[in-house]
Amino acid sequence: MDAPEAFLQQHVLTHDEWRKSGFDFSTLEAIARDHVEHNNLLTYVGQSLANHLQFFVGAHSVKFRIKDPDHVMAKLVRKAADGPKGGYRGIDETNYFTRMGDLVGVRVLHLSKDDCFALDRAIRLTCRVEGTPTAWVREGDDRELRRRFEAQGFAVRDHKFGYVPCTTSSQPRSSSGSPRSSFRCEPSLSKARVRLATASATPLFHQ
């Protein structure tokens, strides 16, 4: 089934992107329905992770959001249209939970740039972090800040706003490094994207 024109226009998707994605619109609709059905679970995951992060030294305020079903559909099309390397081909309602990393998003606001390094260490110690965190820095940020990010294992990229994203499991680690089941959620259902951001403007993101 082709995508309705209204869907493409609403999300600024081209017909070429839709064709390259390889999706059938009925598959996207099934994913959206499943996403809505799991809203309570995702809300629980987001709230639990936000509560966990709120007690970290340096965390000023923490908020979370659940990705809108329409935005889930649009993101799948964009990512799949980029080609198979991104891992978004062959996704349907049975596996999208394990393939998408930002169904839940958590934003941690901190008051100084230095706070992000302590928060990063706390996240790495207590959560499973997937992939390499990326620090998006602004033009004009000093080289020392870039060096500190690189020394702490971040990939450093330029961004007009500057922030740091990361995808974590919503389950905290035990002291041995294995995930605990304190959030009562299967690891495959518990990915979340955590964003660290300074109150003044410089965000940081943990993947």
RAVEN-V313293 format. One record per residue. N is the residue number from 1. RES is the residue in one small letter. D_FIRST is the distance of its C-alpha to the first C-alpha in whole Angstrom. Layout:
n=N res=RES d_first=D_FIRST
n=N res=RES d_first=D_FIRST
This chain:
n=1 res=m d_first=0
n=2 res=d d_first=4
n=3 res=a d_first=7
n=4 res=p d_first=9
n=5 res=e d_first=12
n=6 res=a d_first=14
n=7 res=f d_first=13
n=8 res=l d_first=14
n=9 res=q d_first=17
n=10 res=q d_first=18
n=11 res=h d_first=18
n=12 res=v d_first=19
n=13 res=l d_first=16
n=14 res=t d_first=16
n=15 res=h d_first=13
n=16 res=d d_first=15
n=17 res=e d_first=15
n=18 res=w d_first=11
n=19 res=r d_first=11
n=20 res=k d_first=14
n=21 res=s d_first=13
n=22 res=g d_first=11
n=23 res=f d_first=9
n=24 res=d d_first=5
n=25 res=f d_first=5
n=26 res=s d_first=6
n=27 res=t d_first=9
n=28 res=l d_first=10
n=29 res=e d_first=11
n=30 res=a d_first=12
n=31 res=i d_first=14
n=32 res=a d_first=15
n=33 res=r d_first=17
n=34 res=d d_first=19
n=35 res=h d_first=20
n=36 res=v d_first=21
n=37 res=e d_first=23
n=38 res=h d_first=25
n=39 res=n d_first=26
n=40 res=n d_first=29
n=41 res=l d_first=30
n=42 res=l d_first=29
n=43 res=t d_first=31
n=44 res=y d_first=34
n=45 res=v d_first=33
n=46 res=g d_first=33
n=47 res=q d_first=36
n=48 res=s d_first=38
n=49 res=l d_first=37
n=50 res=a d_first=39
n=51 res=n d_first=42
n=52 res=h d_first=42
n=53 res=l d_first=42
n=54 res=q d_first=44
n=55 res=f d_first=47
n=56 res=f d_first=47
n=57 res=v d_first=50
n=58 res=g d_first=49
n=59 res=a d_first=46
n=60 res=h d_first=47
n=61 res=s d_first=44
n=62 res=v d_first=40
n=63 res=k d_first=37
n=64 res=f d_first=34
n=65 res=r d_first=30
n=66 res=i d_first=27
n=67 res=k d_first=24
n=68 res=d d_first=22
n=69 res=p d_first=18
n=70 res=d d_first=17
n=71 res=h d_first=19
n=72 res=v d_first=18
n=73 res=m d_first=14
n=74 res=a d_first=15
n=75 res=k d_first=18
n=76 res=l d_first=16
n=77 res=v d_first=14
n=78 res=r d_first=17
n=79 res=k d_first=19
n=80 res=a d_first=16
n=81 res=a d_first=17
n=82 res=d d_first=20
n=83 res=g d_first=20
n=84 res=p d_first=21
n=85 res=k d_first=24
n=86 res=g d_first=23
n=87 res=g d_first=22
n=88 res=y d_first=19
n=89 res=r d_first=17
n=90 res=g d_first=16
n=91 res=i d_first=16
n=92 res=d d_first=14
n=93 res=e d_first=16
n=94 res=t d_first=19
n=95 res=n d_first=20
n=96 res=y d_first=19
n=97 res=f d_first=23
n=98 res=t d_first=24
n=99 res=r d_first=23
n=100 res=m d_first=23
n=101 res=g d_first=26
n=102 res=d d_first=26
n=103 res=l d_first=25
n=104 res=v d_first=28
n=105 res=g d_first=30
n=106 res=v d_first=34
n=107 res=r d_first=36
n=108 res=v d_first=40
n=109 res=l d_first=42
n=110 res=h d_first=46
n=111 res=l d_first=49
n=112 res=s d_first=50
n=113 res=k d_first=48
n=114 res=d d_first=50
n=115 res=d d_first=49
n=116 res=c d_first=46
n=117 res=f d_first=47
n=118 res=a d_first=49
n=119 res=l d_first=45
n=120 res=d d_first=44
n=121 res=r d_first=47
n=122 res=a d_first=46
n=123 res=i d_first=42
n=124 res=r d_first=43
n=125 res=l d_first=46
n=126 res=t d_first=44
n=127 res=c d_first=40
n=128 res=r d_first=38
n=129 res=v d_first=37
n=130 res=e d_first=34
n=131 res=g d_first=34
n=132 res=t d_first=37
n=133 res=p d_first=37
n=134 res=t d_first=37
n=135 res=a d_first=39
n=136 res=w d_first=38
n=137 res=v d_first=42
n=138 res=r d_first=42
n=139 res=e d_first=44
n=140 res=g d_first=48
n=141 res=d d_first=48
n=142 res=d d_first=51
n=143 res=r d_first=51
n=144 res=e d_first=52
n=145 res=l d_first=49
n=146 res=r d_first=47
n=147 res=r d_first=49
n=148 res=r d_first=49
n=149 res=f d_first=46
n=150 res=e d_first=46
n=151 res=a d_first=49
n=152 res=q d_first=47
n=153 res=g d_first=44
n=154 res=f d_first=41
n=155 res=a d_first=39
n=156 res=v d_first=41
n=157 res=r d_first=38
n=158 res=d d_first=39
n=159 res=h d_first=37
n=160 res=k d_first=38
n=161 res=f d_first=39
n=162 res=g d_first=39
n=163 res=y d_first=38
n=164 res=v d_first=38
n=165 res=p d_first=35
n=166 res=c d_first=34
n=167 res=t d_first=32
n=168 res=t d_first=34
n=169 res=s d_first=34
n=170 res=s d_first=35
n=171 res=q d_first=38
n=172 res=p d_first=41
n=173 res=r d_first=43
n=174 res=s d_first=46
n=175 res=s d_first=49
n=176 res=s d_first=49
n=177 res=g d_first=45
n=178 res=s d_first=43
n=179 res=p d_first=41
n=180 res=r d_first=42
n=181 res=s d_first=40
n=182 res=s d_first=42
n=183 res=f d_first=38
n=184 res=r d_first=37
n=185 res=c d_first=34
n=186 res=e d_first=33
n=187 res=p d_first=33
n=188 res=s d_first=29
n=189 res=l d_first=28
n=190 res=s d_first=31
n=191 res=k d_first=30
n=192 res=a d_first=31
n=193 res=r d_first=31
n=194 res=v d_first=35
n=195 res=r d_first=36
n=196 res=l d_first=40
n=197 res=a d_first=41
n=198 res=t d_first=44
n=199 res=a d_first=45
n=200 res=s d_first=46
n=201 res=a d_first=43
n=202 res=t d_first=43
n=203 res=p d_first=40
n=204 res=l d_first=40
n=205 res=f d_first=37
n=206 res=h d_first=37
n=207 res=q d_first=34
